[in-house]
Amino acid sequence: MDKALAIAALGGTNAAAAKAIGISVQAVGQAPAKLPPRIADRYLAAIARRELPFDRLRQLGVSLGDVGEESAEG
């Protein structure tokens, strides 16, 4: 996965991506341009939480932690 594309999907900045993933801005900056699978999975999960409907994630058994239904839907 391309880091620049993943960051764009999560708001376009390292800070927005870091917040979505739950890591530091420095960790986003230090990640390689081509994300290894274990790191790419974190970006993909954050993108899925942002883009997939809350009910669909619930059907898939995804735990959304502290993400509320209102924020996940809208």
HTML snippet that shows the backbone in 3Dmol.js (N, CA, C, O; Angstrom):
<script src="https://3Dmol.org/build/3Dmol-min.js"></script>
<div id="view" style="width:600px;height:400px;position:relative"></div>
<script>
const pdb = `
ATOM      1  N   MET A   1       0.854  -1.173   0.000  1.00  0.00           N
ATOM      2  CA  MET A   1       0.000   0.000   0.000  1.00  0.00           C
ATOM      3  C   MET A   1       0.897   1.233   0.000  1.00  0.00           C
ATOM      4  O   MET A   1       1.910   1.281   0.699  1.00  0.00           O
ATOM      5  N   ASP A   2       0.520   2.201  -0.774  1.00  0.00           N
ATOM      6  CA  ASP A   2       1.258   3.450  -0.878  1.00  0.00           C
ATOM      7  C   ASP A   2       0.871   4.372   0.283  1.00  0.00           C
ATOM      8  O   ASP A   2      -0.307   4.678   0.464  1.00  0.00           O
ATOM      9  N   LYS A   3       1.851   4.813   1.062  1.00  0.00           N
ATOM     10  CA  LYS A   3       1.581   5.648   2.226  1.00  0.00           C
ATOM     11  C   LYS A   3       0.883   6.947   1.840  1.00  0.00           C
ATOM     12  O   LYS A   3      -0.046   7.369   2.530  1.00  0.00           O
ATOM     13  N   ALA A   4       1.302   7.582   0.773  1.00  0.00           N
ATOM     14  CA  ALA A   4       0.703   8.858   0.371  1.00  0.00           C
ATOM     15  C   ALA A   4      -0.785   8.700   0.051  1.00  0.00           C
ATOM     16  O   ALA A   4      -1.589   9.559   0.412  1.00  0.00           O
ATOM     17  N   LEU A   5      -1.151   7.618  -0.618  1.00  0.00           N
ATOM     18  CA  LEU A   5      -2.564   7.375  -0.914  1.00  0.00           C
ATOM     19  C   LEU A   5      -3.360   7.103   0.357  1.00  0.00           C
ATOM     20  O   LEU A   5      -4.491   7.568   0.501  1.00  0.00           O
ATOM     21  N   ALA A   6      -2.766   6.349   1.276  1.00  0.00           N
ATOM     22  CA  ALA A   6      -3.445   6.048   2.535  1.00  0.00           C
ATOM     23  C   ALA A   6      -3.663   7.327   3.343  1.00  0.00           C
ATOM     24  O   ALA A   6      -4.732   7.523   3.920  1.00  0.00           O
ATOM     25  N   ILE A   7      -2.659   8.190   3.383  1.00  0.00           N
ATOM     26  CA  ILE A   7      -2.791   9.455   4.106  1.00  0.00           C
ATOM     27  C   ILE A   7      -3.870  10.316   3.461  1.00  0.00           C
ATOM     28  O   ILE A   7      -4.668  10.942   4.160  1.00  0.00           O
ATOM     29  N   ALA A   8      -3.897  10.350   2.142  1.00  0.00           N
ATOM     30  CA  ALA A   8      -4.921  11.121   1.430  1.00  0.00           C
ATOM     31  C   ALA A   8      -6.317  10.622   1.788  1.00  0.00           C
ATOM     32  O   ALA A   8      -7.238  11.420   1.961  1.00  0.00           O
ATOM     33  N   ALA A   9      -6.475   9.312   1.898  1.00  0.00           N
ATOM     34  CA  ALA A   9      -7.784   8.732   2.218  1.00  0.00           C
ATOM     35  C   ALA A   9      -8.207   9.025   3.652  1.00  0.00           C
ATOM     36  O   ALA A   9      -9.389   8.943   3.985  1.00  0.00           O
ATOM     37  N   LEU A  10      -7.238   9.368   4.499  1.00  0.00           N
ATOM     38  CA  LEU A  10      -7.543   9.622   5.910  1.00  0.00           C
ATOM     39  C   LEU A  10      -7.519  11.101   6.263  1.00  0.00           C
ATOM     40  O   LEU A  10      -7.437  11.455   7.439  1.00  0.00           O
ATOM     41  N   GLY A  11      -7.588  11.950   5.278  1.00  0.00           N
ATOM     42  CA  GLY A  11      -7.681  13.369   5.567  1.00  0.00           C
ATOM     43  C   GLY A  11      -6.615  14.229   4.934  1.00  0.00           C
ATOM     44  O   GLY A  11      -6.717  15.456   4.957  1.00  0.00           O
ATOM     45  N   GLY A  12      -5.588  13.612   4.365  1.00  0.00           N
ATOM     46  CA  GLY A  12      -4.606  14.351   3.597  1.00  0.00           C
ATOM     47  C   GLY A  12      -3.395  14.864   4.346  1.00  0.00           C
ATOM     48  O   GLY A  12      -2.469  15.391   3.729  1.00  0.00           O
ATOM     49  N   THR A  13      -3.379  14.721   5.665  1.00  0.00           N
ATOM     50  CA  THR A  13      -2.203  15.161   6.425  1.00  0.00           C
ATOM     51  C   THR A  13      -1.725  14.045   7.336  1.00  0.00           C
ATOM     52  O   THR A  13      -2.480  13.135   7.679  1.00  0.00           O
ATOM     53  N   ASN A  14      -0.455  14.128   7.724  1.00  0.00           N
ATOM     54  CA  ASN A  14       0.073  13.150   8.674  1.00  0.00           C
ATOM     55  C   ASN A  14      -0.704  13.211   9.982  1.00  0.00           C
ATOM     56  O   ASN A  14      -0.956  12.179  10.604  1.00  0.00           O
ATOM     57  N   ALA A  15      -1.084  14.410  10.401  1.00  0.00           N
ATOM     58  CA  ALA A  15      -1.823  14.566  11.661  1.00  0.00           C
ATOM     59  C   ALA A  15      -3.191  13.899  11.585  1.00  0.00           C
ATOM     60  O   ALA A  15      -3.605  13.226  12.529  1.00  0.00           O
ATOM     61  N   ALA A  16      -3.895  14.079  10.473  1.00  0.00           N
ATOM     62  CA  ALA A  16      -5.209  13.460  10.315  1.00  0.00           C
ATOM     63  C   ALA A  16      -5.091  11.941  10.276  1.00  0.00           C
ATOM     64  O   ALA A  16      -5.895  11.236  10.886  1.00  0.00           O
ATOM     65  N   ALA A  17      -4.097  11.443   9.563  1.00  0.00           N
ATOM     66  CA  ALA A  17      -3.885   9.995   9.489  1.00  0.00           C
ATOM     67  C   ALA A  17      -3.530   9.433  10.863  1.00  0.00           C
ATOM     68  O   ALA A  17      -4.051   8.393  11.265  1.00  0.00           O
ATOM     69  N   ALA A  18      -2.650  10.114  11.578  1.00  0.00           N
ATOM     70  CA  ALA A  18      -2.244   9.664  12.908  1.00  0.00           C
ATOM     71  C   ALA A  18      -3.440   9.582  13.844  1.00  0.00           C
ATOM     72  O   ALA A  18      -3.585   8.609  14.584  1.00  0.00           O
ATOM     73  N   LYS A  19      -4.287  10.585  13.816  1.00  0.00           N
ATOM     74  CA  LYS A  19      -5.475  10.594  14.672  1.00  0.00           C
ATOM     75  C   LYS A  19      -6.406   9.443  14.319  1.00  0.00           C
ATOM     76  O   LYS A  19      -6.934   8.777  15.209  1.00  0.00           O
ATOM     77  N   ALA A  20      -6.612   9.204  13.025  1.00  0.00           N
ATOM     78  CA  ALA A  20      -7.507   8.134  12.583  1.00  0.00           C
ATOM     79  C   ALA A  20      -6.997   6.759  12.976  1.00  0.00           C
ATOM     80  O   ALA A  20      -7.778   5.862  13.291  1.00  0.00           O
ATOM     81  N   ILE A  21      -5.675   6.600  12.955  1.00  0.00           N
ATOM     82  CA  ILE A  21      -5.074   5.297  13.230  1.00  0.00           C
ATOM     83  C   ILE A  21      -4.795   5.101  14.718  1.00  0.00           C
ATOM     84  O   ILE A  21      -4.765   3.972  15.207  1.00  0.00           O
ATOM     85  N   GLY A  22      -4.591   6.211  15.434  1.00  0.00           N
ATOM     86  CA  GLY A  22      -4.260   6.119  16.853  1.00  0.00           C
ATOM     87  C   GLY A  22      -2.781   5.979  17.099  1.00  0.00           C
ATOM     88  O   GLY A  22      -2.360   5.305  18.039  1.00  0.00           O
ATOM     89  N   ILE A  23      -1.979   6.623  16.245  1.00  0.00           N
ATOM     90  CA  ILE A  23      -0.530   6.611  16.414  1.00  0.00           C
ATOM     91  C   ILE A  23      -0.035   8.052  16.388  1.00  0.00           C
ATOM     92  O   ILE A  23      -0.813   8.973  16.139  1.00  0.00           O
ATOM     93  N   SER A  24       1.251   8.249  16.642  1.00  0.00           N
ATOM     94  CA  SER A  24       1.802   9.603  16.648  1.00  0.00           C
ATOM     95  C   SER A  24       2.047  10.104  15.227  1.00  0.00           C
ATOM     96  O   SER A  24       2.205   9.328  14.285  1.00  0.00           O
ATOM     97  N   VAL A  25       2.072  11.415  15.111  1.00  0.00           N
ATOM     98  CA  VAL A  25       2.389  12.034  13.824  1.00  0.00           C
ATOM     99  C   VAL A  25       3.788  11.608  13.386  1.00  0.00           C
ATOM    100  O   VAL A  25       4.033  11.397  12.198  1.00  0.00           O
ATOM    101  N   GLN A  26       4.692  11.484  14.333  1.00  0.00           N
ATOM    102  CA  GLN A  26       6.055  11.069  14.018  1.00  0.00           C
ATOM    103  C   GLN A  26       6.085   9.657  13.440  1.00  0.00           C
ATOM    104  O   GLN A  26       6.864   9.372  12.531  1.00  0.00           O
ATOM    105  N   ALA A  27       5.240   8.776  13.966  1.00  0.00           N
ATOM    106  CA  ALA A  27       5.187   7.399  13.445  1.00  0.00           C
ATOM    107  C   ALA A  27       4.694   7.384  12.008  1.00  0.00           C
ATOM    108  O   ALA A  27       5.186   6.605  11.192  1.00  0.00           O
ATOM    109  N   VAL A  28       3.732   8.235  11.691  1.00  0.00           N
ATOM    110  CA  VAL A  28       3.262   8.331  10.309  1.00  0.00           C
ATOM    111  C   VAL A  28       4.402   8.811   9.424  1.00  0.00           C
ATOM    112  O   VAL A  28       4.639   8.251   8.354  1.00  0.00           O
ATOM    113  N   GLY A  29       5.103   9.839   9.863  1.00  0.00           N
ATOM    114  CA  GLY A  29       6.197  10.387   9.079  1.00  0.00           C
ATOM    115  C   GLY A  29       7.336   9.404   8.864  1.00  0.00           C
ATOM    116  O   GLY A  29       7.987   9.425   7.820  1.00  0.00           O
ATOM    117  N   GLN A  30       7.579   8.545   9.845  1.00  0.00           N
ATOM    118  CA  GLN A  30       8.686   7.594   9.751  1.00  0.00           C
ATOM    119  C   GLN A  30       8.347   6.333   8.973  1.00  0.00           C
ATOM    120  O   GLN A  30       9.244   5.571   8.613  1.00  0.00           O
ATOM    121  N   ALA A  31       7.084   6.103   8.712  1.00  0.00           N
ATOM    122  CA  ALA A  31       6.696   4.904   7.967  1.00  0.00           C
ATOM    123  C   ALA A  31       7.252   4.988   6.546  1.00  0.00           C
ATOM    124  O   ALA A  31       7.332   6.073   5.970  1.00  0.00           O
ATOM    125  N   PRO A  32       7.636   3.841   5.983  1.00  0.00           N
ATOM    126  CA  PRO A  32       8.162   3.863   4.612  1.00  0.00           C
ATOM    127  C   PRO A  32       7.086   4.205   3.588  1.00  0.00           C
ATOM    128  O   PRO A  32       5.894   4.042   3.852  1.00  0.00           O
ATOM    129  N   ALA A  33       7.506   4.676   2.432  1.00  0.00           N
ATOM    130  CA  ALA A  33       6.572   5.065   1.367  1.00  0.00           C
ATOM    131  C   ALA A  33       5.685   3.896   0.945  1.00  0.00           C
ATOM    132  O   ALA A  33       4.507   4.089   0.643  1.00  0.00           O
ATOM    133  N   LYS A  34       6.240   2.689   0.922  1.00  0.00           N
ATOM    134  CA  LYS A  34       5.457   1.481   0.655  1.00  0.00           C
ATOM    135  C   LYS A  34       5.270   0.799   1.998  1.00  0.00           C
ATOM    136  O   LYS A  34       6.214   0.253   2.570  1.00  0.00           O
ATOM    137  N   LEU A  35       4.037   0.836   2.494  1.00  0.00           N
ATOM    138  CA  LEU A  35       3.764   0.321   3.829  1.00  0.00           C
ATOM    139  C   LEU A  35       3.829  -1.202   3.856  1.00  0.00           C
ATOM    140  O   LEU A  35       3.247  -1.865   2.997  1.00  0.00           O
ATOM    141  N   PRO A  36       4.541  -1.761   4.844  1.00  0.00           N
ATOM    142  CA  PRO A  36       4.539  -3.215   5.004  1.00  0.00           C
ATOM    143  C   PRO A  36       3.153  -3.682   5.456  1.00  0.00           C
ATOM    144  O   PRO A  36       2.384  -2.890   6.001  1.00  0.00           O
ATOM    145  N   PRO A  37       2.833  -4.943   5.238  1.00  0.00           N
ATOM    146  CA  PRO A  37       1.487  -5.443   5.512  1.00  0.00           C
ATOM    147  C   PRO A  37       0.945  -5.125   6.904  1.00  0.00           C
ATOM    148  O   PRO A  37      -0.212  -4.721   7.021  1.00  0.00           O
ATOM    149  N   ARG A  38       1.736  -5.291   7.956  1.00  0.00           N
ATOM    150  CA  ARG A  38       1.193  -5.074   9.303  1.00  0.00           C
ATOM    151  C   ARG A  38       0.827  -3.619   9.539  1.00  0.00           C
ATOM    152  O   ARG A  38      -0.114  -3.333  10.280  1.00  0.00           O
ATOM    153  N   ILE A  39       1.554  -2.692   8.923  1.00  0.00           N
ATOM    154  CA  ILE A  39       1.227  -1.269   9.052  1.00  0.00           C
ATOM    155  C   ILE A  39       0.087  -0.910   8.102  1.00  0.00           C
ATOM    156  O   ILE A  39      -0.808  -0.147   8.466  1.00  0.00           O
ATOM    157  N   ALA A  40       0.117  -1.448   6.905  1.00  0.00           N
ATOM    158  CA  ALA A  40      -0.956  -1.196   5.937  1.00  0.00           C
ATOM    159  C   ALA A  40      -2.303  -1.631   6.497  1.00  0.00           C
ATOM    160  O   ALA A  40      -3.318  -0.985   6.238  1.00  0.00           O
ATOM    161  N   ASP A  41      -2.323  -2.720   7.262  1.00  0.00           N
ATOM    162  CA  ASP A  41      -3.570  -3.191   7.858  1.00  0.00           C
ATOM    163  C   ASP A  41      -4.185  -2.141   8.777  1.00  0.00           C
ATOM    164  O   ASP A  41      -5.407  -1.998   8.821  1.00  0.00           O
ATOM    165  N   ARG A  42      -3.354  -1.410   9.507  1.00  0.00           N
ATOM    166  CA  ARG A  42      -3.873  -0.362  10.397  1.00  0.00           C
ATOM    167  C   ARG A  42      -4.491   0.771   9.584  1.00  0.00           C
ATOM    168  O   ARG A  42      -5.548   1.293   9.938  1.00  0.00           O
ATOM    169  N   TYR A  43      -3.831   1.143   8.501  1.00  0.00           N
ATOM    170  CA  TYR A  43      -4.379   2.200   7.632  1.00  0.00           C
ATOM    171  C   TYR A  43      -5.687   1.729   7.006  1.00  0.00           C
ATOM    172  O   TYR A  43      -6.666   2.474   6.974  1.00  0.00           O
ATOM    173  N   LEU A  44      -5.705   0.498   6.511  1.00  0.00           N
ATOM    174  CA  LEU A  44      -6.925  -0.036   5.890  1.00  0.00           C
ATOM    175  C   LEU A  44      -8.081  -0.094   6.879  1.00  0.00           C
ATOM    176  O   LEU A  44      -9.219   0.211   6.521  1.00  0.00           O
ATOM    177  N   ALA A  45      -7.799  -0.481   8.115  1.00  0.00           N
ATOM    178  CA  ALA A  45      -8.847  -0.531   9.126  1.00  0.00           C
ATOM    179  C   ALA A  45      -9.419   0.859   9.382  1.00  0.00           C
ATOM    180  O   ALA A  45     -10.633   1.020   9.508  1.00  0.00           O
ATOM    181  N   ALA A  46      -8.552   1.855   9.459  1.00  0.00           N
ATOM    182  CA  ALA A  46      -9.017   3.225   9.685  1.00  0.00           C
ATOM    183  C   ALA A  46      -9.839   3.723   8.499  1.00  0.00           C
ATOM    184  O   ALA A  46     -10.849   4.404   8.679  1.00  0.00           O
ATOM    185  N   ILE A  47      -9.407   3.382   7.298  1.00  0.00           N
ATOM    186  CA  ILE A  47     -10.160   3.765   6.099  1.00  0.00           C
ATOM    187  C   ILE A  47     -11.516   3.067   6.099  1.00  0.00           C
ATOM    188  O   ILE A  47     -12.526   3.690   5.771  1.00  0.00           O
ATOM    189  N   ALA A  48     -11.554   1.791   6.459  1.00  0.00           N
ATOM    190  CA  ALA A  48     -12.817   1.049   6.501  1.00  0.00           C
ATOM    191  C   ALA A  48     -13.767   1.665   7.517  1.00  0.00           C
ATOM    192  O   ALA A  48     -14.955   1.826   7.237  1.00  0.00           O
ATOM    193  N   ARG A  49     -13.252   2.013   8.707  1.00  0.00           N
ATOM    194  CA  ARG A  49     -14.105   2.634   9.724  1.00  0.00           C
ATOM    195  C   ARG A  49     -14.697   3.935   9.222  1.00  0.00           C
ATOM    196  O   ARG A  49     -15.831   4.284   9.549  1.00  0.00           O
ATOM    197  N   ARG A  50     -13.914   4.653   8.420  1.00  0.00           N
ATOM    198  CA  ARG A  50     -14.362   5.951   7.910  1.00  0.00           C
ATOM    199  C   ARG A  50     -15.345   5.791   6.746  1.00  0.00           C
ATOM    200  O   ARG A  50     -16.298   6.561   6.632  1.00  0.00           O
ATOM    201  N   GLU A  51     -15.121   4.799   5.885  1.00  0.00           N
ATOM    202  CA  GLU A  51     -15.860   4.705   4.632  1.00  0.00           C
ATOM    203  C   GLU A  51     -17.021   3.729   4.629  1.00  0.00           C
ATOM    204  O   GLU A  51     -18.000   3.945   3.915  1.00  0.00           O
ATOM    205  N   LEU A  52     -16.938   2.658   5.410  1.00  0.00           N
ATOM    206  CA  LEU A  52     -17.997   1.648   5.401  1.00  0.00           C
ATOM    207  C   LEU A  52     -19.115   2.039   6.357  1.00  0.00           C
ATOM    208  O   LEU A  52     -18.847   2.607   7.416  1.00  0.00           O
ATOM    209  N   PRO A  53     -20.356   1.747   6.006  1.00  0.00           N
ATOM    210  CA  PRO A  53     -21.473   2.058   6.897  1.00  0.00           C
ATOM    211  C   PRO A  53     -21.338   1.312   8.230  1.00  0.00           C
ATOM    212  O   PRO A  53     -20.907   0.159   8.274  1.00  0.00           O
ATOM    213  N   PHE A  54     -21.712   1.990   9.298  1.00  0.00           N
ATOM    214  CA  PHE A  54     -21.627   1.425  10.637  1.00  0.00           C
ATOM    215  C   PHE A  54     -22.311   0.072  10.727  1.00  0.00           C
ATOM    216  O   PHE A  54     -21.755  -0.865  11.300  1.00  0.00           O
ATOM    217  N   ASP A  55     -23.507  -0.043  10.168  1.00  0.00           N
ATOM    218  CA  ASP A  55     -24.243  -1.302  10.253  1.00  0.00           C
ATOM    219  C   ASP A  55     -23.507  -2.436   9.548  1.00  0.00           C
ATOM    220  O   ASP A  55     -23.534  -3.576  10.013  1.00  0.00           O
ATOM    221  N   ARG A  56     -22.852  -2.134   8.434  1.00  0.00           N
ATOM    222  CA  ARG A  56     -22.105  -3.175   7.709  1.00  0.00           C
ATOM    223  C   ARG A  56     -20.906  -3.644   8.529  1.00  0.00           C
ATOM    224  O   ARG A  56     -20.620  -4.840   8.585  1.00  0.00           O
ATOM    225  N   LEU A  57     -20.211  -2.713   9.161  1.00  0.00           N
ATOM    226  CA  LEU A  57     -19.102  -3.103  10.019  1.00  0.00           C
ATOM    227  C   LEU A  57     -19.582  -3.967  11.177  1.00  0.00           C
ATOM    228  O   LEU A  57     -18.932  -4.946  11.545  1.00  0.00           O
ATOM    229  N   ARG A  58     -20.718  -3.599  11.742  1.00  0.00           N
ATOM    230  CA  ARG A  58     -21.284  -4.379  12.842  1.00  0.00           C
ATOM    231  C   ARG A  58     -21.614  -5.791  12.358  1.00  0.00           C
ATOM    232  O   ARG A  58     -21.355  -6.756  13.077  1.00  0.00           O
ATOM    233  N   GLN A  59     -22.180  -5.934  11.152  1.00  0.00           N
ATOM    234  CA  GLN A  59     -22.505  -7.247  10.593  1.00  0.00           C
ATOM    235  C   GLN A  59     -21.250  -8.096  10.431  1.00  0.00           C
ATOM    236  O   GLN A  59     -21.291  -9.316  10.591  1.00  0.00           O
ATOM    237  N   LEU A  60     -20.144  -7.447  10.113  1.00  0.00           N
ATOM    238  CA  LEU A  60     -18.881  -8.155   9.933  1.00  0.00           C
ATOM    239  C   LEU A  60     -18.210  -8.500  11.258  1.00  0.00           C
ATOM    240  O   LEU A  60     -17.184  -9.180  11.284  1.00  0.00           O
ATOM    241  N   GLY A  61     -18.795  -8.027  12.358  1.00  0.00           N
ATOM    242  CA  GLY A  61     -18.243  -8.322  13.671  1.00  0.00           C
ATOM    243  C   GLY A  61     -17.084  -7.433  14.051  1.00  0.00           C
ATOM    244  O   GLY A  61     -16.286  -7.784  14.920  1.00  0.00           O
ATOM    245  N   VAL A  62     -16.982  -6.275  13.405  1.00  0.00           N
ATOM    246  CA  VAL A  62     -15.883  -5.364  13.691  1.00  0.00           C
ATOM    247  C   VAL A  62     -16.200  -4.590  14.956  1.00  0.00           C
ATOM    248  O   VAL A  62     -17.268  -3.991  15.081  1.00  0.00           O
ATOM    249  N   SER A  63     -15.263  -4.608  15.892  1.00  0.00           N
ATOM    250  CA  SER A  63     -15.398  -3.802  17.097  1.00  0.00           C
ATOM    251  C   SER A  63     -14.925  -2.399  16.783  1.00  0.00           C
ATOM    252  O   SER A  63     -13.793  -2.203  16.341  1.00  0.00           O
ATOM    253  N   LEU A  64     -15.780  -1.434  17.009  1.00  0.00           N
ATOM    254  CA  LEU A  64     -15.434  -0.062  16.707  1.00  0.00           C
ATOM    255  C   LEU A  64     -14.914   0.677  17.923  1.00  0.00           C
ATOM    256  O   LEU A  64     -14.654   1.877  17.846  1.00  0.00           O
ATOM    257  N   GLY A  65     -14.758  -0.006  19.037  1.00  0.00           N
ATOM    258  CA  GLY A  65     -14.217   0.627  20.231  1.00  0.00           C
ATOM    259  C   GLY A  65     -15.033   1.821  20.649  1.00  0.00           C
ATOM    260  O   GLY A  65     -16.235   1.712  20.890  1.00  0.00           O
ATOM    261  N   ASP A  66     -14.378   2.964  20.735  1.00  0.00           N
ATOM    262  CA  ASP A  66     -15.067   4.159  21.202  1.00  0.00           C
ATOM    263  C   ASP A  66     -15.669   4.981  20.069  1.00  0.00           C
ATOM    264  O   ASP A  66     -16.105   6.110  20.296  1.00  0.00           O
ATOM    265  N   VAL A  67     -15.701   4.440  18.857  1.00  0.00           N
ATOM    266  CA  VAL A  67     -16.322   5.151  17.744  1.00  0.00           C
ATOM    267  C   VAL A  67     -17.829   5.000  17.878  1.00  0.00           C
ATOM    268  O   VAL A  67     -18.355   3.888  17.840  1.00  0.00           O
ATOM    269  N   GLY A  68     -18.504   6.101  18.032  1.00  0.00           N
ATOM    270  CA  GLY A  68     -19.945   6.080  18.205  1.00  0.00           C
ATOM    271  C   GLY A  68     -20.663   5.906  16.889  1.00  0.00           C
ATOM    272  O   GLY A  68     -20.100   6.154  15.823  1.00  0.00           O
ATOM    273  N   GLU A  69     -21.898   5.484  16.967  1.00  0.00           N
ATOM    274  CA  GLU A  69     -22.698   5.266  15.769  1.00  0.00           C
ATOM    275  C   GLU A  69     -22.847   6.563  14.975  1.00  0.00           C
ATOM    276  O   GLU A  69     -22.831   6.550  13.744  1.00  0.00           O
ATOM    277  N   GLU A  70     -22.989   7.675  15.681  1.00  0.00           N
ATOM    278  CA  GLU A  70     -23.167   8.955  14.997  1.00  0.00           C
ATOM    279  C   GLU A  70     -21.930   9.313  14.181  1.00  0.00           C
ATOM    280  O   GLU A  70     -22.047   9.712  13.022  1.00  0.00           O
ATOM    281  N   SER A  71     -20.732   9.172  14.781  1.00  0.00           N
ATOM    282  CA  SER A  71     -19.521   9.552  14.058  1.00  0.00           C
ATOM    283  C   SER A  71     -19.191   8.579  12.942  1.00  0.00           C
ATOM    284  O   SER A  71     -18.627   8.977  11.923  1.00  0.00           O
ATOM    285  N   ALA A  72     -19.536   7.301  13.118  1.00  0.00           N
ATOM    286  CA  ALA A  72     -19.249   6.322  12.090  1.00  0.00           C
ATOM    287  C   ALA A  72     -20.174   6.491  10.894  1.00  0.00           C
ATOM    288  O   ALA A  72     -19.803   6.154   9.770  1.00  0.00           O
ATOM    289  N   GLU A  73     -21.365   7.006  11.125  1.00  0.00           N
ATOM    290  CA  GLU A  73     -22.303   7.186  10.027  1.00  0.00           C
ATOM    291  C   GLU A  73     -22.076   8.496   9.293  1.00  0.00           C
ATOM    292  O   GLU A  73     -22.413   8.623   8.116  1.00  0.00           O
ATOM    293  N   GLY A  74     -21.512   9.456   9.983  1.00  0.00           N
ATOM    294  CA  GLY A  74     -21.553  10.660   9.336  1.00  0.00           C
ATOM    295  C   GLY A  74     -20.530  11.581   9.118  1.00  0.00           C
ATOM    296  O   GLY A  74     -20.760  12.625   8.507  1.00  0.00           O
TER     297      GLY A  74
END
`;
const viewer = $3Dmol.createViewer("view");
viewer.addModel(pdb, "pdb");
viewer.setStyle({}, {cartoon: {color: "spectrum"}});
viewer.zoomTo();
viewer.render();
</script>
